[in-house]
Amino acid sequence: MDPLDSLGRPLKALRISVTDRCNFRCTYCMPSEAFGPDYPFLPREAVLTFEEITRLVRIFANLGVTKVRLTGGEPLLRRELPILVRMLAEVPGIGDLALTTNGVLLPELAPALHAAGLKRLTVSLDTLRPDRFRAISGTDVPLSRVLDGLVAAHTAGFDPPKLNCVLQRGVNDDEILPLAAYAREHGHALRFIEFMDVGTTNGWQLDSVVPAAEVRRILHAEWPLEPIAADQAGVASRWRYADGSGEVGFIASVTAPFCANCDRARLAADGHLYTCLFAEKGLDLKAFLRAGHGDADLAALLASHWKRRADRYSELRSAATAGLPRVEMSRIGG
């Protein structure tokens, strides 16, 4: 059963937040002003168990999901995460199991994650300047820990992890070429992501967005680019370097929305299902799970919920949407 939503979009990808906690306080995600020492994170009993997550993934797979990505907060903070990875790797139909991380704990965990069956890693890297890294990440953890994590992941058997960079005007837009050069040298596919108005705490302003087209022009002037055939379900516009030194991508949710092809659902750590990155409310699957309903009932609920989906926030973004409530990125992993 492959349900289509109200705009004809299938359900193919599921992003799972395994924790709402993070060891960073990045300004565009969990700014310290909003997520201070007294912030009420979820208690353990409110978080989905590994068994509950795996059960839901099996049901989602039967509905057509083939891609699962683990997120957070910072997913590597979830205790015994390799056990969950192994459980999910055994679910029939899930062909792509990936994880997005800040990379700090990869030196300790990369070998176990690879052995458990994790296929791909993406690491956030917004700057190569140690002082700027501390300012953006809101932590005293040194940049070198992230770079060490990239090496550890490759040593553990992963292909060089993909890199994500959120660009902000006047913050790190002067590092477009240095970041690209680092990625080219070390074999990483780099994704430049436009700063988005996810949640309501990151102080988003339109003039802080660095348009993907501008970034592409800067890179093309230094290293000529060639387009890679578009993946209809992908969110990134992909380009290869003409000299053969890898590829770079651009996620332009603000200036070139891709809502028409969005096939993603997002499961928060507390079991709420969100059908858009910019949603206000989610469907409480945890309550349904813990009430004792069977798999057939859960599948029917999910299919019905997806069929009613009409989200296309990025296509509608305007002054009229600016004040709308939105779930925080730290809850659903971006």
C-alpha positions as CSV (number, residue, x, y, z in Angstrom):
1,M,0.0,0.0,0.0
2,D,1.6,3.2,-1.2
3,P,-0.6,6.1,-0.1
4,L,-0.5,9.5,-2.0
5,D,-1.2,12.7,-0.2
6,S,-3.7,15.3,-1.4
7,L,-1.1,16.7,-3.8
8,G,-0.2,13.3,-5.2
9,R,3.1,12.9,-3.3
10,P,4.1,9.4,-2.1
11,L,5.5,8.6,1.3
12,K,9.1,7.3,0.7
13,A,11.3,8.8,3.4
14,L,11.1,8.9,7.2
15,R,13.3,11.0,9.5
16,I,13.4,9.9,13.1
17,S,14.5,12.1,15.9
18,V,15.8,9.7,18.6
19,T,16.4,12.5,21.2
20,D,15.5,16.1,21.7
21,R,18.8,16.8,23.5
22,C,22.0,18.2,22.0
23,N,25.5,19.0,23.2
24,F,25.6,22.1,20.9
25,R,23.5,25.3,21.0
26,C,23.7,26.3,17.3
27,T,22.3,29.7,16.7
28,Y,20.0,28.5,13.8
29,C,18.6,25.5,15.7
30,M,18.9,25.6,19.5
31,P,20.0,29.1,20.5
32,S,21.2,29.2,24.1
33,E,18.8,32.1,24.8
34,A,15.8,29.7,24.3
35,F,17.4,26.4,25.3
36,G,19.2,27.3,28.5
37,P,20.2,25.2,31.5
38,D,16.6,25.0,32.8
39,Y,15.0,24.0,29.5
40,P,12.5,21.1,30.1
41,F,13.8,18.3,27.8
42,L,11.7,15.2,27.5
43,P,11.9,12.7,30.4
44,R,12.9,9.2,29.5
45,E,9.4,7.7,29.7
46,A,8.2,10.3,27.2
47,V,10.6,9.1,24.5
48,L,9.9,6.3,22.1
49,T,11.7,3.0,22.9
50,F,13.8,1.2,20.4
51,E,11.1,-1.4,20.1
52,E,8.4,1.2,19.4
53,I,10.6,2.9,16.8
54,T,11.3,-0.3,15.1
55,R,7.7,-1.3,15.0
56,L,6.7,2.0,13.5
57,V,9.5,1.7,10.9
58,R,8.2,-1.8,9.9
59,I,4.7,-0.3,9.4
60,F,6.1,2.7,7.4
61,A,8.1,0.3,5.2
62,N,4.9,-1.5,4.4
63,L,3.4,1.8,3.3
64,G,6.3,2.4,0.9
65,V,9.0,4.0,3.0
66,T,12.5,2.9,1.8
67,K,14.7,5.6,3.4
68,V,15.2,6.2,7.1
69,R,17.5,8.9,8.6
70,L,18.2,9.2,12.3
71,T,18.4,12.7,13.7
72,G,18.0,14.6,16.9
73,G,18.7,16.8,18.8
74,E,22.1,15.1,18.5
75,P,21.3,11.4,17.8
76,L,24.7,10.1,19.1
77,L,23.6,11.2,22.6
78,R,20.9,8.5,22.6
79,R,22.3,5.7,24.8
80,E,23.1,2.4,23.0
81,L,22.2,3.9,19.6
82,P,24.0,1.1,17.6
83,I,21.4,-1.4,19.0
84,L,18.7,0.6,17.4
85,V,20.7,0.9,14.1
86,R,21.0,-2.9,14.1
87,M,17.3,-3.3,14.7
88,L,16.4,-0.9,11.9
89,A,18.9,-2.4,9.4
90,E,17.0,-5.7,9.7
91,V,13.6,-4.2,8.6
92,P,12.7,-5.5,5.2
93,G,12.3,-2.8,2.6
94,I,14.6,-0.2,4.2
95,G,17.3,0.2,1.6
96,D,18.9,3.4,2.9
97,L,19.7,3.9,6.6
98,A,21.5,7.1,7.3
99,L,22.3,9.5,10.3
100,T,22.9,13.2,10.6
101,T,25.2,14.3,13.4
102,N,27.4,17.1,14.6
103,G,30.3,14.6,14.6
104,V,31.7,15.2,18.0
105,L,31.0,11.6,19.3
106,L,32.0,9.8,16.1
107,P,35.5,8.9,17.3
108,E,33.9,6.7,20.0
109,L,30.8,5.5,18.1
110,A,31.6,5.3,14.3
111,P,33.0,1.7,14.4
112,A,29.9,0.3,16.3
113,L,27.5,2.2,14.0
114,H,29.2,0.9,10.9
115,A,29.2,-2.7,12.3
116,A,25.5,-2.4,13.2
117,G,24.5,-1.6,9.6
118,L,24.4,2.1,9.3
119,K,24.9,3.0,5.6
120,R,25.6,6.7,5.4
121,L,26.6,9.6,7.6
122,T,26.1,13.3,7.2
123,V,28.0,15.7,9.5
124,S,27.2,19.4,10.0
125,L,30.1,21.7,9.3
126,D,29.4,25.4,9.1
127,T,32.9,26.9,9.4
128,L,36.6,25.9,9.4
129,R,37.5,28.7,11.8
130,P,37.8,27.5,15.4
131,D,36.7,30.9,16.9
132,R,33.7,31.1,14.6
133,F,32.9,27.4,15.3
134,R,32.6,28.2,19.0
135,A,30.3,31.2,18.3
136,I,28.0,29.3,15.9
137,S,27.8,26.1,17.9
138,G,27.5,27.7,21.3
139,T,29.9,25.3,22.8
140,D,33.5,25.1,24.0
141,V,34.0,21.8,22.2
142,P,36.8,22.5,19.7
143,L,36.3,22.3,16.0
144,S,39.1,19.7,15.9
145,R,36.7,17.2,17.5
146,V,34.4,17.4,14.5
147,L,37.3,17.1,12.1
148,D,38.6,14.1,14.1
149,G,35.1,12.6,13.8
150,L,35.2,12.8,10.0
151,V,38.4,10.9,10.0
152,A,37.1,8.3,12.5
153,A,34.1,7.7,10.3
154,H,36.1,7.1,7.2
155,T,38.5,4.8,9.2
156,A,35.5,2.8,10.5
157,G,34.5,2.0,6.9
158,F,32.1,4.7,6.0
159,D,32.5,6.6,2.7
160,P,33.6,10.1,3.4
161,P,30.6,11.6,5.2
162,K,28.5,14.1,3.4
163,L,28.8,17.6,4.9
164,N,26.0,20.0,5.6
165,C,26.6,23.8,5.8
166,V,23.9,26.3,6.8
167,L,25.0,29.6,5.3
168,Q,24.0,32.9,6.9
169,R,24.7,36.4,5.5
170,G,27.4,38.1,7.5
171,V,28.1,35.0,9.6
172,N,29.9,32.4,7.5
173,D,29.2,33.4,3.8
174,D,32.9,34.4,3.5
175,E,33.8,30.7,3.8
176,I,32.1,29.3,0.7
177,L,35.3,28.7,-1.1
178,P,37.4,27.4,1.9
179,L,34.6,24.9,2.8
180,A,34.3,23.7,-0.7
181,A,38.1,23.4,-1.0
182,Y,38.2,21.3,2.2
183,A,35.4,19.0,0.9
184,R,37.1,18.6,-2.5
185,E,40.4,17.8,-0.8
186,H,39.0,15.2,1.5
187,G,36.4,13.6,-0.8
188,H,33.3,14.9,1.0
189,A,30.1,15.8,-0.9
190,L,29.1,19.2,0.5
191,R,25.6,20.6,0.7
192,F,25.1,24.3,1.2
193,I,21.7,24.9,2.9
194,E,19.8,28.1,2.8
195,F,19.0,29.5,6.3
196,M,15.4,28.6,7.0
197,D,12.7,29.8,9.3
198,V,12.3,26.5,11.1
199,G,10.7,27.0,14.5
200,T,10.3,30.4,16.1
201,T,13.5,30.9,18.1
202,N,16.4,31.3,15.6
203,G,15.8,34.9,14.7
204,W,15.4,34.2,11.0
205,Q,15.3,37.1,8.6
206,L,15.1,37.0,4.8
207,D,18.1,39.2,4.4
208,S,20.2,36.6,6.3
209,V,19.6,34.0,3.5
210,V,22.4,33.5,1.0
211,P,20.6,32.3,-2.2
212,A,21.8,29.0,-3.5
213,A,22.2,30.5,-7.0
214,E,24.7,33.1,-5.6
215,V,26.7,30.3,-4.0
216,R,26.8,28.3,-7.2
217,R,28.1,31.3,-9.1
218,I,30.9,31.8,-6.7
219,L,31.9,28.2,-6.9
220,H,31.6,28.0,-10.6
221,A,33.9,31.0,-11.1
222,E,36.6,29.1,-9.1
223,W,35.9,25.5,-10.2
224,P,33.5,25.1,-13.2
225,L,30.4,23.0,-12.3
226,E,28.3,20.7,-14.4
227,P,24.7,19.7,-13.4
228,I,24.0,16.1,-12.3
229,A,20.7,14.6,-13.5
230,A,18.0,15.6,-11.0
231,D,16.6,13.1,-8.6
232,Q,12.9,13.8,-8.5
233,A,12.7,12.8,-4.8
234,G,15.8,14.6,-3.8
235,V,15.9,18.0,-2.0
236,A,19.3,19.0,-3.2
237,S,20.3,20.4,-6.6
238,R,23.4,18.4,-7.4
239,W,26.4,19.5,-9.4
240,R,29.8,17.9,-10.1
241,Y,33.1,19.7,-10.5
242,A,34.3,19.6,-14.1
243,D,37.8,18.7,-13.0
244,G,36.5,15.5,-11.4
245,S,37.0,16.5,-7.8
246,G,33.6,15.3,-6.5
247,E,30.3,17.1,-6.2
248,V,28.5,19.8,-4.4
249,G,24.8,20.4,-3.7
250,F,22.4,23.2,-2.9
251,I,19.3,23.0,-0.7
252,A,17.3,26.1,-1.6
253,S,14.1,25.7,0.4
254,V,13.7,29.5,0.5
255,T,14.5,30.7,-3.0
256,A,13.6,27.5,-4.9
257,P,11.0,25.5,-2.9
258,F,10.7,21.8,-3.6
259,C,7.4,21.1,-1.8
260,A,6.0,19.5,-5.0
261,N,8.4,16.6,-4.7
262,C,8.5,16.3,-0.9
263,D,8.0,12.7,0.2
264,R,9.2,13.0,3.8
265,A,7.6,12.4,7.1
266,R,9.2,13.3,10.4
267,L,8.9,11.3,13.7
268,A,9.8,13.3,16.8
269,A,11.4,11.6,19.8
270,D,8.1,11.9,21.7
271,G,6.3,9.9,19.0
272,H,4.6,12.8,17.3
273,L,4.5,12.5,13.5
274,Y,5.0,15.7,11.5
275,T,4.3,15.9,7.7
276,C,6.2,19.1,7.2
277,L,9.4,20.7,8.5
278,F,7.4,23.8,9.2
279,A,4.4,22.2,10.8
280,E,2.7,23.4,14.0
281,K,1.2,20.1,15.3
282,G,1.9,16.5,15.0
283,L,0.0,13.2,15.2
284,D,0.6,11.5,18.6
285,L,1.6,8.0,17.5
286,K,3.0,7.2,20.9
287,A,-0.4,7.4,22.5
288,F,-1.8,5.1,19.8
289,L,1.0,2.6,20.3
290,R,0.8,2.5,24.0
291,A,-3.0,2.1,23.9
292,G,-2.5,-1.4,22.5
293,H,-3.6,-0.9,18.9
294,G,-2.5,-3.5,16.4
295,D,-0.3,-3.0,13.3
296,A,-3.2,-3.0,10.9
297,D,-4.9,-0.1,12.9
298,L,-1.6,1.8,13.0
299,A,-1.1,1.4,9.2
300,A,-4.6,2.5,8.5
301,L,-4.1,5.6,10.7
302,L,-0.8,6.5,9.0
303,A,-2.2,6.0,5.5
304,S,-5.3,8.1,6.3
305,H,-3.1,10.9,7.9
306,W,-0.8,11.0,4.9
307,K,-3.6,11.1,2.4
308,R,-4.9,14.3,4.0
309,R,-1.5,15.9,3.9
310,A,-1.5,19.3,2.0
311,D,1.7,20.9,3.4
312,R,3.6,23.3,1.1
313,Y,4.9,25.9,3.5
314,S,8.0,26.9,1.5
315,E,5.8,27.6,-1.6
316,L,3.5,29.8,0.6
317,R,6.2,31.6,2.6
318,S,5.4,35.3,2.9
319,A,4.7,38.0,5.4
320,A,1.4,36.2,6.2
321,T,3.2,33.1,7.3
322,A,5.9,34.8,9.4
323,G,4.1,34.8,12.6
324,L,2.7,31.2,12.4
325,P,3.7,28.8,15.1
326,R,6.1,26.1,14.0
327,V,7.7,23.1,15.6
328,E,11.4,23.7,16.6
329,M,14.1,22.0,14.4
330,S,15.6,20.4,17.5
331,R,12.3,18.4,17.9
332,I,12.3,16.9,14.4
333,G,15.9,17.0,13.2
334,G,15.6,19.3,10.3
